[in-house]
Amino acid sequence: MNKRKLFAFLPEVLIRIGAYISIAIIIFIFYFVFSSAIPTIRNSGLFLFAEGGFDSQLRRAFNGEPDVAFGMLGLLYGTFTSTALALFVATFLGIATAIVIVEYAPRRIAAFLTSVIRLLASIPSIVFGLVALMTVVPLVERLFITPEKQIAYLDFFQMTGRGLLASAVVLTFMIIPMIVSLSIDAMSSVQKSYIEAGYAFGMSRFRIIMKIVLPSARSGIIASIILAAGRGIGEAIAISLVCGGVGYLPSLSTGFASLLAPILTLSSAIVNKSEGMSVAAVQSALFTCGAVLLVFGAIMSVGSQVIKRAVRKREGFSD
């Protein structure tokens, strides 16, 4: 084999080796996490997803009680409600912002705003958490919490400003840049001939956006929302600072006040309770939280590809 063929063949070999190593690392991570979580899964069974009480169960495990069954319903509630609230707001604001930048802003301003948004998307989560701790939590406490409310709901939970509302707010600011950035890329890739055809038929700019740009960029926008949801579900550090650290299950009688209740997400539970990992039962419980997060991440990754292919097929593209 001469040098020319060798240099043409070598990159392909290196790429294949890198791909195989990546697959092996992923398989090892899944094996390690699930093997550590098996004791809790075996002891808990379906109770794991049907009941709450994770905090008290963790305390009993830390004090040496054998065969503790854990209930993560409160953690699932905190994870999905905070992410759903943040995603609802961030999707609307993110897509609207992307439309303004791509379709209405002058080119120089659009380029500047795009750079700023991508910079925001790269900010470490701990920074968002610290800012939220110093601004969002005191603001929630000042606007919504009074001594009368604290006394009225004392039997349910303690109002401190740290809770579901503060967690949803910080998550919203964390995932908006991701949605905006990816939506800008998707909208910018729409073929100009489509837009020009719309103008040729006398369509207004707003109608072109609604009937041509957004449908053509739909697969990219959906991918941005799914990726944002994945970041929201997996976020740990920022949420652990403002969530309140209690796996609370709301009561219907609390109504709107449940937004002010403390929560505990799957990822923040791993951060907040990690000091107890010297105990085998606690370690297994926290690895179970990680295993559930891995499953959700895998489902969202596969689901995003399925949705993307379905959208592209509906639009007439063949993979």
C-alpha positions as CSV (number, residue, x, y, z in Angstrom):
1,M,0.0,0.0,0.0
2,N,1.5,3.3,-1.1
3,K,1.6,6.4,1.0
4,R,-1.4,8.1,-0.9
5,K,-3.7,5.1,-0.2
6,L,-2.5,4.9,3.4
7,F,-3.3,8.6,4.1
8,A,-6.7,8.1,2.4
9,F,-7.4,5.0,4.4
10,L,-6.1,6.1,7.8
11,P,-8.8,8.8,8.6
12,E,-11.5,6.2,8.0
13,V,-9.9,3.8,10.3
14,L,-9.4,6.4,13.1
15,I,-13.1,7.4,12.8
16,R,-14.2,3.8,13.1
17,I,-12.0,3.3,16.1
18,G,-13.3,6.4,17.7
19,A,-16.9,5.4,17.1
20,Y,-16.3,1.9,18.6
21,I,-14.7,3.4,21.6
22,S,-17.6,5.8,22.1
23,I,-20.1,2.9,21.9
24,A,-18.1,0.9,24.4
25,I,-18.0,3.9,26.8
26,I,-21.8,4.3,26.6
27,I,-22.4,0.6,27.2
28,F,-20.0,0.7,30.2
29,I,-21.8,3.7,31.6
30,F,-25.2,2.0,31.3
31,Y,-23.9,-1.2,32.8
32,F,-22.2,0.5,35.7
33,V,-25.2,2.7,36.6
34,F,-27.8,0.0,36.3
35,S,-25.7,-2.6,38.1
36,S,-25.4,-0.2,41.0
37,A,-29.1,0.6,41.0
38,I,-30.3,-3.1,41.0
39,P,-30.6,-3.4,44.8
40,T,-33.0,-0.5,45.0
41,I,-35.0,-1.6,41.9
42,R,-35.2,-5.2,43.3
43,N,-36.4,-4.0,46.8
44,S,-38.8,-1.3,45.5
45,G,-40.4,-2.9,42.4
46,L,-43.3,-0.8,41.1
47,F,-43.4,1.0,44.4
48,L,-40.4,3.0,43.0
49,F,-42.6,4.9,40.6
50,A,-46.0,4.8,42.4
51,E,-45.2,6.2,45.9
52,G,-43.3,9.1,47.4
53,G,-41.5,9.6,50.7
54,F,-37.9,9.5,49.2
55,D,-36.5,11.9,51.8
56,S,-37.6,9.9,54.9
57,Q,-36.7,6.6,53.2
58,L,-33.2,8.0,52.5
59,R,-32.9,8.9,56.2
60,R,-33.9,5.4,57.3
61,A,-31.3,3.9,54.9
62,F,-28.6,6.3,56.2
63,N,-29.4,5.1,59.7
64,G,-28.8,1.5,58.7
65,E,-32.3,0.2,58.2
66,P,-32.0,-2.9,55.9
67,D,-34.1,-3.5,52.7
68,V,-35.4,0.0,52.4
69,A,-37.9,0.4,49.5
70,F,-37.7,3.8,47.8
71,G,-40.5,5.8,46.3
72,M,-39.5,8.4,43.7
73,L,-42.9,9.8,42.7
74,G,-42.1,13.1,44.3
75,L,-38.8,13.3,42.4
76,L,-40.6,12.5,39.1
77,Y,-43.2,15.2,39.9
78,G,-40.5,17.8,40.6
79,T,-38.5,16.9,37.5
80,F,-41.4,16.9,35.0
81,T,-43.4,19.8,36.4
82,S,-40.4,22.2,36.5
83,T,-39.3,21.1,33.0
84,A,-42.8,21.4,31.6
85,L,-43.4,24.9,33.0
86,A,-40.1,26.1,31.7
87,L,-40.5,24.4,28.3
88,F,-44.0,25.9,27.9
89,V,-42.7,29.5,28.4
90,A,-39.3,29.0,26.7
91,T,-40.8,27.5,23.5
92,F,-43.1,30.4,22.9
93,L,-40.5,33.1,23.7
94,G,-37.7,31.2,22.0
95,I,-39.5,30.7,18.7
96,A,-40.8,34.3,18.7
97,T,-37.3,35.6,19.4
98,A,-35.9,33.6,16.5
99,I,-38.5,34.9,14.2
100,V,-37.7,38.5,15.1
101,I,-33.9,37.9,14.6
102,V,-34.2,36.0,11.3
103,E,-37.1,37.9,9.6
104,Y,-37.3,41.4,11.1
105,A,-33.9,42.5,12.6
106,P,-31.3,44.2,10.3
107,R,-28.5,41.9,9.3
108,R,-25.8,43.4,11.6
109,I,-28.1,43.5,14.6
110,A,-29.2,39.9,13.8
111,A,-25.6,38.7,13.7
112,F,-24.8,40.5,17.0
113,L,-27.9,39.1,18.7
114,T,-27.1,35.6,17.4
115,S,-23.6,35.8,18.9
116,V,-25.0,37.0,22.2
117,I,-27.6,34.2,22.4
118,R,-24.9,31.5,21.6
119,L,-22.8,33.0,24.3
120,L,-25.7,32.7,26.8
121,A,-26.2,29.1,25.8
122,S,-22.6,28.3,26.8
123,I,-22.7,29.9,30.3
124,P,-22.1,27.3,33.0
125,S,-25.3,26.2,34.8
126,I,-23.8,27.2,38.2
127,V,-23.8,30.8,37.1
128,F,-27.5,30.7,36.4
129,G,-28.1,29.0,39.7
130,L,-26.2,31.7,41.7
131,V,-27.9,34.5,39.9
132,A,-31.3,32.9,40.5
133,L,-30.4,32.4,44.2
134,M,-29.7,36.0,44.6
135,T,-32.5,37.5,42.4
136,V,-35.3,35.0,41.6
137,V,-35.7,33.5,45.1
138,P,-35.9,36.8,46.9
139,L,-38.3,38.1,44.2
140,V,-40.6,35.1,44.6
141,E,-40.5,35.5,48.3
142,R,-41.3,39.2,48.2
143,L,-44.1,38.9,45.6
144,F,-46.0,35.8,46.7
145,I,-45.1,34.8,50.2
146,T,-46.6,36.5,53.3
147,P,-46.5,35.5,57.0
148,E,-50.2,34.6,56.7
149,K,-49.5,32.3,53.8
150,Q,-46.6,30.7,55.6
151,I,-48.8,30.0,58.6
152,A,-51.7,28.8,56.5
153,Y,-49.7,26.2,54.6
154,L,-47.3,25.2,57.4
155,D,-49.0,21.8,57.7
156,F,-48.2,21.1,54.0
157,F,-44.8,22.7,53.5
158,Q,-42.5,25.6,54.4
159,M,-42.5,28.6,52.1
160,T,-39.0,30.0,51.6
161,G,-39.0,31.2,48.0
162,R,-37.1,28.1,46.9
163,G,-39.4,25.8,45.1
164,L,-41.2,24.9,41.9
165,L,-41.7,28.4,40.7
166,A,-38.0,29.5,41.2
167,S,-36.9,26.2,39.6
168,A,-39.1,26.8,36.5
169,V,-37.9,30.4,36.1
170,V,-34.2,29.5,36.2
171,L,-34.8,26.5,33.8
172,T,-36.6,28.9,31.4
173,F,-33.6,31.2,31.2
174,M,-31.3,28.3,30.8
175,I,-33.1,26.6,27.8
176,I,-34.3,29.7,25.9
177,P,-30.9,30.3,24.3
178,M,-30.7,26.7,23.1
179,I,-34.2,27.0,21.5
180,V,-33.4,30.4,20.0
181,S,-30.0,29.4,18.6
182,L,-31.2,26.1,16.9
183,S,-34.4,27.7,15.7
184,I,-32.4,30.5,14.0
185,D,-30.3,27.9,12.2
186,A,-33.4,26.0,11.1
187,M,-35.2,29.2,9.8
188,S,-32.0,30.5,8.1
189,S,-31.7,27.3,6.2
190,V,-35.1,27.7,4.5
191,Q,-34.6,28.0,0.8
192,K,-34.9,31.6,-0.4
193,S,-36.8,30.5,-3.5
194,Y,-39.7,29.5,-1.3
195,I,-39.9,32.9,0.4
196,E,-39.5,34.7,-3.0
197,A,-42.4,32.6,-4.4
198,G,-44.5,33.7,-1.4
199,Y,-43.8,37.3,-2.1
200,A,-44.5,36.7,-5.8
201,F,-48.0,35.5,-4.9
202,G,-48.6,38.7,-2.9
203,M,-48.3,37.1,0.6
204,S,-47.5,39.4,3.5
205,R,-44.3,38.8,5.6
206,F,-46.3,37.5,8.5
207,R,-48.1,35.0,6.3
208,I,-44.9,33.9,4.7
209,I,-43.4,33.3,8.2
210,M,-46.5,31.3,9.3
211,K,-47.1,29.4,6.1
212,I,-43.6,28.9,4.6
213,V,-40.7,29.6,7.1
214,L,-42.1,27.8,10.2
215,P,-43.4,24.7,8.4
216,S,-40.1,24.4,6.4
217,A,-38.0,24.8,9.6
218,R,-40.3,22.5,11.7
219,S,-37.9,19.6,12.1
220,G,-35.2,21.8,13.4
221,I,-37.5,23.6,15.7
222,I,-38.8,20.4,17.1
223,A,-35.3,19.1,17.6
224,S,-34.4,22.3,19.6
225,I,-37.4,21.8,21.9
226,I,-36.5,18.2,22.5
227,L,-32.9,19.1,23.3
228,A,-34.1,21.8,25.6
229,A,-36.4,19.4,27.4
230,G,-33.4,17.0,27.8
231,R,-31.3,19.7,29.4
232,G,-34.2,20.7,31.7
233,I,-34.7,17.1,32.9
234,G,-31.0,16.5,33.4
235,E,-30.1,19.9,35.0
236,A,-28.7,19.4,38.5
237,I,-26.5,22.2,39.8
238,A,-28.6,25.3,39.1
239,I,-31.8,23.5,40.3
240,S,-30.3,22.2,43.5
241,L,-29.6,25.8,44.6
242,V,-33.3,27.0,44.2
243,C,-35.5,23.9,44.4
244,G,-35.8,23.6,48.2
245,G,-34.5,20.1,48.4
246,V,-37.6,18.3,49.5
247,G,-39.4,15.6,47.4
248,Y,-42.8,17.1,48.1
249,L,-46.0,15.6,46.5
250,P,-48.6,18.4,46.2
251,S,-52.1,18.2,47.5
252,L,-55.0,19.4,45.4
253,S,-56.1,21.6,48.3
254,T,-53.0,23.8,48.0
255,G,-54.0,25.0,44.5
256,F,-51.7,27.8,43.2
257,A,-49.6,27.6,46.4
258,S,-48.1,24.4,45.1
259,L,-46.0,26.5,42.8
260,L,-44.3,27.9,45.9
261,A,-43.7,24.4,47.4
262,P,-40.2,23.0,47.6
263,I,-39.4,20.2,45.1
264,L,-36.6,17.8,44.5
265,T,-35.7,16.6,41.0
266,L,-34.0,13.4,40.0
267,S,-30.7,15.2,39.2
268,S,-30.8,17.6,42.1
269,A,-31.4,14.6,44.5
270,I,-28.1,13.1,43.3
271,V,-26.3,16.4,44.1
272,N,-28.1,17.2,47.4
273,K,-27.9,13.7,48.9
274,S,-24.5,12.7,47.7
275,E,-23.0,13.1,51.2
276,G,-24.7,9.8,52.1
277,M,-23.2,7.7,49.4
278,S,-20.9,6.0,51.9
279,V,-24.0,3.9,52.8
280,A,-24.7,1.2,50.3
281,A,-28.5,1.6,50.3
282,V,-28.2,5.4,49.7
283,Q,-25.7,4.9,47.0
284,S,-28.0,2.4,45.2
285,A,-30.9,4.8,45.5
286,L,-29.0,7.7,44.0
287,F,-27.7,5.5,41.2
288,T,-31.3,4.5,40.6
289,C,-32.1,8.2,40.0
290,G,-29.2,8.3,37.5
291,A,-30.6,5.1,35.8
292,V,-34.0,6.7,35.4
293,L,-32.4,9.8,33.9
294,L,-30.4,7.7,31.5
295,V,-33.5,5.9,30.3
296,F,-35.3,9.3,29.8
297,G,-32.3,10.6,27.9
298,A,-32.2,7.6,25.7
299,I,-36.0,7.8,25.0
300,M,-35.7,11.5,24.1
301,S,-32.8,10.9,21.8
302,V,-34.5,8.1,20.0
303,G,-37.8,10.0,20.0
304,S,-36.2,13.0,18.4
305,Q,-34.8,11.0,15.6
306,V,-38.2,9.3,15.0
307,I,-40.0,12.6,15.0
308,K,-37.4,14.2,12.7
309,R,-37.7,11.4,10.2
310,A,-41.5,11.5,10.3
311,V,-41.5,15.2,9.7
312,R,-39.1,15.0,6.9
313,K,-41.0,12.1,5.3
314,R,-44.2,14.2,5.5
315,E,-42.4,17.1,3.9
316,G,-41.4,14.8,0.9
317,F,-37.8,14.2,1.8
318,S,-36.4,10.7,1.7
319,D,-33.6,9.6,4.1
